[in-house]
Amino acid sequence: MESQTSNMDLESGIRDKVALVLGAVKGIGKGIGLALANEGVKVALTYFDWEESLDEMKNDFAQTGTEHLVVRANLLKTSKIQALIQNVMDHFGRLDILINNIERGGWPVVHGPYVKEQWDLEMETTLRAKRWVFDAALPSLKKSGNGVVINFSSVAGITGRSGPAGYIFNEGYSAANRGISLLTETWARLGAPEVRVNEIMLGIVETRHGEKTRGWGLLTEEQKQAIIDHTLLQRNGTIEDVVKTTLFIIKDAPFMTGNVLRLDGGYVLGGEKVVHMPKGVEDM
């Protein structure tokens, strides 16, 4: 038993490994990237939009003292993705972890009904980009021998445009997120045994559909409260909630692959009440 425990501890060590974190300029991607850097992981960090946050992001990663690479990448241009992976390999010589964090939120309260261009952009961002980044990264992850992929999705893939979150989740966004779970299962088969592929399905998180987003500010107080009331834990998620779950998968779950972890505070369950147990009928 001691040797097995030692092997597991060895597998969970991540210092000096290399991670590619998509969408790392702010929010969840940045939080995960910083957590990995503080664990001694060398990180490649992509951004495309939100350039006003770039200087702060660079300063925060510089303070970790860990080697890192910041790359501007338009992941909608799939022909450029292979070059991104090659850039990481040229710079670090390896790739062990892929944080597949890229999406475009649906927000009916922001966009209204989807026109064709919005629908296509949703599929290209939330679904297609993830697929081609994984495809390009897989050979390098397999060479690692103990690679990890974490796909990010949303409970929109379960709820669709319904209930209190109907102002937040458009059906285009919901359809794309349902597709991610199918990819997670397929990729777990393709990656095994060298690469574990799992998914974190997010509910309402502060920087993803939550308080620190433009769309949340467009909701009425009643609409916001309805979302909280629908959530069993009576709050929205935080970046720290997501970071802890991410580190758990990477460090402490070496036998888990092909799984979807729903991190939603019980939002999906919250609409159904538990009725009181009936008295029943006595046996005759």
C-alpha positions in Angstrom: 0.0 0.0 0.0 2.9 2.4 0.8 4.3 2.1 -2.8 0.9 2.7 -4.3 0.4 5.9 -2.2 3.9 7.1 -3.2 3.1 6.6 -6.9 -0.1 8.6 -6.5 1.7 11.4 -4.7 4.3 11.4 -7.5 1.5 11.7 -10.2 -0.2 14.5 -8.4 3.0 16.7 -8.3 2.7 19.5 -10.9 5.7 21.7 -10.3 7.6 22.4 -13.5 4.8 21.0 -15.7 3.5 23.2 -18.5 -0.1 24.4 -18.8 -1.9 26.2 -21.7 -4.7 28.3 -20.3 -7.1 29.8 -22.8 -8.8 33.1 -22.1 -6.5 34.0 -19.3 -6.6 37.8 -19.4 -9.2 38.1 -16.7 -11.9 36.2 -14.8 -11.8 32.4 -14.5 -8.9 31.8 -16.9 -6.7 34.3 -15.1 -7.6 32.9 -11.7 -6.7 29.3 -12.8 -3.5 30.5 -14.5 -2.4 32.3 -11.4 -3.2 29.3 -9.2 -1.1 27.0 -11.4 1.8 29.5 -11.6 1.8 29.7 -7.8 2.0 25.9 -7.7 5.2 26.1 -9.8 3.5 25.3 -13.2 4.9 27.1 -16.2 2.0 28.7 -18.0 1.2 29.8 -21.5 -1.7 32.2 -21.4 -3.9 33.3 -24.3 -6.0 36.4 -24.8 -7.7 38.2 -27.6 -10.2 40.7 -26.3 -10.1 42.8 -23.2 -6.8 44.4 -23.9 -7.5 47.0 -21.3 -6.9 44.3 -18.7 -3.6 43.1 -20.3 -1.2 45.2 -18.3 -2.7 44.2 -15.0 -2.7 40.5 -16.1 1.0 40.7 -17.0 1.9 42.3 -13.7 0.0 39.7 -11.7 1.8 36.9 -13.4 5.2 38.6 -13.1 4.7 38.6 -9.4 4.3 34.8 -9.2 8.0 34.5 -10.2 7.1 31.5 -12.4 8.1 31.3 -16.1 5.1 32.2 -18.3 4.3 33.1 -21.9 1.5 35.5 -22.9 0.2 35.0 -26.4 -2.5 37.0 -28.3 -4.5 34.4 -30.3 -7.7 34.6 -32.2 -8.9 31.0 -31.7 -11.7 31.5 -34.2 -9.1 31.2 -36.9 -8.6 27.5 -36.7 -5.7 27.6 -39.2 -3.7 29.5 -36.5 -4.2 27.0 -33.7 -1.4 24.6 -34.7 1.0 27.5 -34.6 -0.1 28.4 -31.1 0.6 24.9 -29.9 4.0 24.9 -31.6 4.8 28.2 -30.0 4.2 26.6 -26.6 6.3 23.6 -27.4 9.1 25.8 -28.8 9.1 27.9 -25.7 8.7 25.3 -23.0 9.5 22.0 -24.7 6.5 20.2 -23.4 2.7 20.5 -22.7 1.1 18.7 -19.8 -2.2 20.5 -19.0 -4.8 22.2 -21.3 -7.4 24.5 -19.7 -9.9 24.6 -22.5 -11.6 27.8 -21.4 -13.2 29.8 -24.2 -16.8 30.8 -24.7 -19.2 33.5 -25.8 -22.1 33.9 -23.4 -25.6 33.7 -24.8 -27.3 36.5 -22.7 -30.8 37.0 -24.2 -31.1 40.1 -22.1 -28.0 41.5 -23.9 -28.3 40.2 -27.4 -32.0 39.6 -27.8 -33.0 36.9 -30.3 -30.0 35.4 -32.1 -29.6 36.3 -35.7 -27.6 34.0 -38.0 -24.3 35.7 -37.4 -24.7 35.5 -33.6 -25.6 31.8 -33.7 -22.5 31.1 -35.9 -20.2 33.0 -33.6 -21.5 31.1 -30.6 -20.8 27.8 -32.3 -17.4 29.0 -33.5 -16.3 30.2 -30.0 -18.0 28.0 -27.4 -17.7 24.7 -29.3 -15.5 24.7 -32.5 -12.4 26.4 -31.0 -12.3 23.9 -28.1 -12.3 21.1 -30.6 -9.4 22.2 -32.7 -7.2 23.3 -29.8 -7.6 19.8 -28.3 -6.9 18.2 -31.7 -3.7 20.2 -32.0 -2.6 19.7 -28.4 -3.3 16.0 -28.1 0.0 14.7 -29.5 2.0 16.8 -27.1 -0.3 15.9 -24.2 0.2 12.2 -24.9 4.0 12.7 -24.9 3.6 14.0 -21.4 2.5 10.6 -20.3 0.3 12.1 -17.6 -1.6 14.9 -19.4 -4.8 16.6 -18.2 -7.5 18.4 -20.2 -10.3 20.3 -18.5 -13.1 21.5 -20.7 -15.3 24.3 -19.4 -19.0 24.3 -20.1 -22.2 25.7 -18.7 -25.4 24.2 -17.1 -27.1 25.9 -20.0 -26.4 22.6 -21.7 -28.9 21.1 -19.3 -31.4 23.9 -18.6 -31.6 25.5 -22.0 -33.5 28.9 -22.1 -35.8 28.1 -19.2 -36.5 29.1 -15.7 -34.9 32.1 -14.0 -31.8 31.7 -16.1 -33.8 32.2 -19.3 -32.6 35.8 -19.4 -29.0 34.5 -19.3 -28.9 31.4 -21.5 -29.8 31.6 -25.1 -30.6 28.3 -26.9 -27.6 28.7 -29.2 -25.3 28.9 -26.2 -27.2 26.0 -24.6 -26.8 23.8 -27.7 -23.1 24.5 -27.9 -22.6 23.6 -24.2 -24.5 20.4 -24.5 -22.1 19.5 -27.4 -19.1 20.0 -25.1 -20.1 17.1 -22.9 -20.2 14.7 -25.9 -16.7 15.9 -26.8 -15.4 15.4 -23.3 -16.5 11.7 -23.4 -15.0 11.1 -26.9 -11.8 12.9 -26.0 -11.4 10.8 -22.9 -11.4 7.8 -25.1 -8.9 9.3 -27.5 -6.6 10.5 -24.8 -6.5 7.4 -22.7 -4.4 6.1 -21.0 -1.9 9.0 -21.2 -4.3 11.9 -21.0 -7.3 12.4 -18.6 -10.1 14.6 -20.0 -12.7 16.0 -17.7 -15.3 18.8 -17.8 -16.4 21.4 -15.3 -20.0 22.5 -16.0 -20.4 25.9 -14.4 -23.5 27.5 -13.0 -23.8 31.2 -12.4 -20.3 32.4 -11.4 -19.3 35.9 -10.5 -17.4 36.6 -13.8 -19.4 34.2 -16.0 -23.0 35.3 -16.0 -22.8 36.6 -12.5 -22.3 39.9 -10.6 -19.1 41.1 -12.4 -20.6 40.9 -15.9 -22.5 43.5 -18.0 -25.5 41.2 -18.4 -26.1 40.7 -14.7 -26.4 44.5 -14.4 -29.2 44.5 -16.9 -31.3 42.2 -14.8 -33.9 43.5 -12.3 -33.4 42.9 -8.6 -36.3 40.5 -8.8 -34.7 38.5 -11.7 -31.4 38.3 -9.8 -33.1 37.1 -6.6 -35.0 34.5 -8.6 -31.7 33.0 -9.7 -30.4 33.0 -6.2 -33.6 31.4 -4.9 -33.3 28.7 -7.6 -29.8 27.8 -6.3 -29.7 25.4 -3.4 -26.6 27.1 -1.8 -28.3 30.5 -2.1 -25.4 32.2 -3.8 -23.5 32.5 -7.1 -20.1 30.9 -7.5 -16.7 32.6 -7.2 -13.5 32.3 -9.1 -12.0 30.6 -6.1 -14.7 27.9 -6.3 -13.7 27.2 -9.8 -10.0 27.3 -9.1 -10.3 24.8 -6.2 -12.2 22.4 -8.4 -9.7 22.7 -11.2 -6.8 22.0 -8.9 -8.6 19.0 -7.5 -9.0 17.4 -11.0 -5.4 18.1 -11.9 -3.7 17.1 -8.6 -6.0 14.8 -6.7 -8.1 12.8 -9.2 -5.7 10.6 -11.1 -8.3 7.9 -11.7 -11.0 10.2 -13.1 -11.5 10.7 -16.8 -14.5 11.3 -19.1 -16.5 12.9 -16.2 -18.6 16.1 -16.0 -18.4 17.9 -12.6 -21.4 20.2 -12.2 -20.3 23.2 -10.3 -23.5 25.1 -9.9 -24.3 25.4 -6.2 -27.3 23.2 -6.9 -28.9 25.5 -9.6 -30.0 22.5 -11.7 -31.7 20.8 -8.7 -33.1 24.0 -7.1 -36.4 24.2 -9.0 -37.7 20.9 -7.7 -39.0 20.8 -4.1 -39.0 17.8 -1.9 -42.5 17.0 -0.8 -43.3 15.8 2.7 -43.3 12.0 3.1 -47.0 10.9 3.0 -48.3 8.8 5.9 -49.0 5.9 3.6 -51.6 3.2 4.1 -51.2 0.6 6.9 -50.9 -3.0 5.9 -54.2 -4.8 6.2 
